[in-house]
């Protein structure tokens, strides 16, 4: 009670002090207002302003008197003297009066007043002289009056302006004072009201809480120290003693609705209620704790609307005067669980996307490499025929371009390798001049089509033989040169090479300079980004994926170099890159042994390939090397042949109808036949690293990529079947040899025969599709086979259309399949004559 009395006494003192402060403040403001009102009541300002205005009126009266005297034959000279004296008196008052001293300190007012006063003083001899002199000097007086007119105006305006500003300042001062008084009065009134309300509430609360303060003090201290989130306090029987506002918001109950009820009835889900009640009984009987004091655990709770949601729960015990209590801290983790689930889903989606991308790359390389195998293979065969010098040059250029086209396919794969961290470079000795010349030769046709001249040269001493990753270097130069050709018309493209380096580190800088359309400065920072094609708004006919420069940057970075660009719009561009190199000698570069095709002859080789063109190319190449070739057009046929005839090596395609290459390999390995232990080589256009690993783990001995390279083929045969090849783990099992079908006799014109065969197979395909076959797998296989041949024979639109038919068949979509077949038939009729490019 003494505390309450002290509280009331302190409240009374505060109220008295506040009232005294209010009175003092109001008195101070009242004094300021009275002072300002007295200033406003003063007539000095009005007198000054009237005098200034009257001075200008009197000047005009004087001037008017002069004008009348000049116009009349008998001038009124007395009127002129009278008006002059009045105006002169007014100016003297302004010049000497103490009231106008502040105005005379103003530069504009003082200077104008002095000028007018001096002119008036100069007029006095005429004014005070005899009438004849005054009459003769009227013009002089008029000129002096005209000269003073502007100055008199300035005197009046400047003075009036000053007094107007002083009046405004006094009014603003009074307004500020009034605002202060209003603000302070309002503030004091609000403070008094708040204090009175506070005193009223404090008195009422003090009466109610006085009785509870002692018993609740220790419990509230514990709660305040331990509370984190929702807080629920219960006794050892689980009856709720306290329920904070966070708990109300999370569970949807009001505090007064749950006090006294058990936790199991309010917060525990139905499927956990039995376990909860058993735990409470066990704790009451034995004191055994499974959750209390064990930190946070994740459980499920239930809201008032029946929703079950995840929570983090921590239980602690505290001693109070009324006994032990259990304090529960709960945190709603619904959002966190949801976010974690979304993260897992996003991760799974990302992994699925990566898998889909890998599958797409595998399919893409197979589809592109298969027809490209036919092109390069036929070029290889064509090079062995009798050619004149011009034809030989054309064939060589086509071979270079074909290999560069293959490098484009490899570039896409390199993107996947870069993303997976596989960025190792492979150094080899190359002649830089020859490498650049080969690239220039391969691009001369494209350059001439745009009317461009391409040249290259060294700046400074050349570096001929160096050790560098020639494949990536060739791709970078090709991408930059191709880009320059594409965006330059009737211009010049120069490739400059220069040795650079510091601190003994050798490096070569390449500069590709063109006179093309150039690049805007704002776009220079984006030219090396993937899928950027900045020139499209300028020249809509220029295509491209926008990957070339991005791949170039990746390759240069992988080789430890740097790349950049300088450009002026409508004038041209300079793309440059600098890479470290290691000097090499010509001996080192030319000492590699060429494959010895005579070292191995007469090998028995089984070739399993469903594409007729690739099959014939393999037969021609291997037959030209002196080997005996047996053909199989699907995996099952290869397994059957391998069970009855011994071979030295099997070239096994992966994607084949009836049975794929991996299944055929397993069947041969596990069949115990005569070829269970011989080398089986994966022969595929899918050159992704994971694909190669899958082939080797499936029982294959090595990998040979498409298109088929004769040198690689010879090296593979030497490695697997030569004298240094490892002996088989187990001796071959003898079996009766079956008579293999004889190899087809090569026609006089093998390319023409392949064209005829392709046309016949394509026509047969469309005749078969016209009968609406129902076997979707057969439709997909046959369309896939003809699509590969269509690309090899220069019919890309037909190839694309057939791939759409294949995809629709694999999806089992009959409506989509019918539309795709109709589109493919149109593409077949509109396709150009087949040719080997």
Secondary structure as GFF3:
##gff-version 3
##sequence-region A 1 837
A	DSSP	alpha_helix	2	41	.	.	.	ID=ss1
A	DSSP	alpha_helix	44	71	.	.	.	ID=ss2
A	DSSP	alpha_helix	77	96	.	.	.	ID=ss3
A	DSSP	three_ten_helix	98	100	.	.	.	ID=ss4
A	DSSP	alpha_helix	101	104	.	.	.	ID=ss5
A	DSSP	alpha_helix	107	128	.	.	.	ID=ss6
A	DSSP	alpha_helix	131	136	.	.	.	ID=ss7
A	DSSP	alpha_helix	138	209	.	.	.	ID=ss8
A	DSSP	alpha_helix	213	226	.	.	.	ID=ss9
A	DSSP	beta_strand	230	235	.	.	.	ID=ss10
A	DSSP	beta_strand	240	243	.	.	.	ID=ss11
A	DSSP	alpha_helix	245	251	.	.	.	ID=ss12
A	DSSP	alpha_helix	255	258	.	.	.	ID=ss13
A	DSSP	alpha_helix	263	266	.	.	.	ID=ss14
A	DSSP	alpha_helix	270	286	.	.	.	ID=ss15
A	DSSP	beta_strand	297	302	.	.	.	ID=ss16
A	DSSP	beta_strand	308	320	.	.	.	ID=ss17
A	DSSP	beta_strand	323	332	.	.	.	ID=ss18
A	DSSP	alpha_helix	334	383	.	.	.	ID=ss19
A	DSSP	alpha_helix	389	419	.	.	.	ID=ss20
A	DSSP	beta_strand	428	431	.	.	.	ID=ss21
A	DSSP	alpha_helix	432	449	.	.	.	ID=ss22
A	DSSP	beta_strand	453	458	.	.	.	ID=ss23
A	DSSP	beta_strand	465	468	.	.	.	ID=ss24
A	DSSP	alpha_helix	470	486	.	.	.	ID=ss25
A	DSSP	beta_strand	492	500	.	.	.	ID=ss26
A	DSSP	beta_strand	507	514	.	.	.	ID=ss27
A	DSSP	three_ten_helix	521	526	.	.	.	ID=ss28
A	DSSP	alpha_helix	548	558	.	.	.	ID=ss29
A	DSSP	beta_strand	562	568	.	.	.	ID=ss30
A	DSSP	beta_strand	572	580	.	.	.	ID=ss31
A	DSSP	beta_strand	582	583	.	.	.	ID=ss32
A	DSSP	alpha_helix	586	590	.	.	.	ID=ss33
A	DSSP	beta_strand	604	608	.	.	.	ID=ss34
A	DSSP	alpha_helix	612	624	.	.	.	ID=ss35
A	DSSP	beta_strand	628	632	.	.	.	ID=ss36
A	DSSP	alpha_helix	635	642	.	.	.	ID=ss37
A	DSSP	beta_strand	649	653	.	.	.	ID=ss38
A	DSSP	alpha_helix	661	670	.	.	.	ID=ss39
A	DSSP	beta_strand	679	684	.	.	.	ID=ss40
A	DSSP	alpha_helix	689	697	.	.	.	ID=ss41
A	DSSP	beta_strand	702	705	.	.	.	ID=ss42
A	DSSP	alpha_helix	710	721	.	.	.	ID=ss43
A	DSSP	alpha_helix	750	770	.	.	.	ID=ss44
A	DSSP	alpha_helix	776	792	.	.	.	ID=ss45
A	DSSP	alpha_helix	796	811	.	.	.	ID=ss46
A	DSSP	alpha_helix	814	830	.	.	.	ID=ss47
###
